[in-house]
């Protein structure tokens, strides 16, 4: 497996491509974003991920990693493109996987390995095989219900399970689920990941691997929903939820997570809906957790507006509100599905106050917040009447928030 082609050079695809290249493989990374391609080919990165840029630069300088708008022939193809949902029923959008399938199919040769990494609903790997087979009737493809049958192409589903901010370390050390469409596909996919993965490679089939990824994120979502619901109840009862959780967690079998402004990112905020969409009558707890976490930003907005109304009653016609943090979690630049972004958008659209936005990990605001003002933390602390902490960035934890201003702390940094 000396030649590898990775589709999608985002928060998962680029570190994965770099890791293969760092361990000796020849890697072509494919992306539709010209800026991303150009940046990577300069030995730089277009995302924030500690330790990654040095690895990318070395791999590019050594000729082991190259980014391109077009795929090339390889021994193994990895697909790490987005899988959002669409519509009010949260239907999975597999159009990116379908587009890659059509681009990849002409390159396939007997013995090639195709691995889907994108978080997907159960059955997505089989659907991808259908799309590939439609384009290449001259090749035989594996069938899920025939795990012992030989095929020309080996196909597996192998989800990532890394933490943003620690991707470089966890890609190597974390155990990996290898879900082949057939037993031989599983074996071939293991050969690919053994190039750099030091964790255990856990063998299963593609459907179980798909469901395992969704289960991991749904489990986290349910746990976070409990903490978020607890924070709302505690606020109503005039109880400090952070103290409450700390005390409860002294029980030897209790480990309550920390509440926040909601749940964001492309995984936990999205993946449980794939389960609900396919199992609407059965996924009751998973649906409830999603609804609780999706509603938390509105609750935070209400808390901020309550402080705004207090200042208006004191004669300040349009108070200045600083929103600290826009990323979906601390110390990264990833704004995907971020509850903080939704809070900012709601506040800007309402025009009930003057809004200052602080996000130390980005240089410009996303398009949906185009009418907002991005300022430094110092400017925000100086000018704002109300300070709302939406993300627990290290920069925010290292300063003393002014005691003479209204504070809404959604993440418990005080």
Helices and strands as residue ranges (DSSP letters): E 3-7, H 13-22, E 26-30, H 34-41, H 52-61, E 65-68, E 76-79, E 85-86, E 91-92, H 95-105, E 113-116, H 124-135, E 154-157, H 167-173, E 176-180, H 183-193, E 201-205, H 206-236, H 241-248, H 271-278, H 284-313, E 320-324, H 339-350, E 354-358, G 367-369, H 377-383, E 386-389, H 394-397, E 406-409
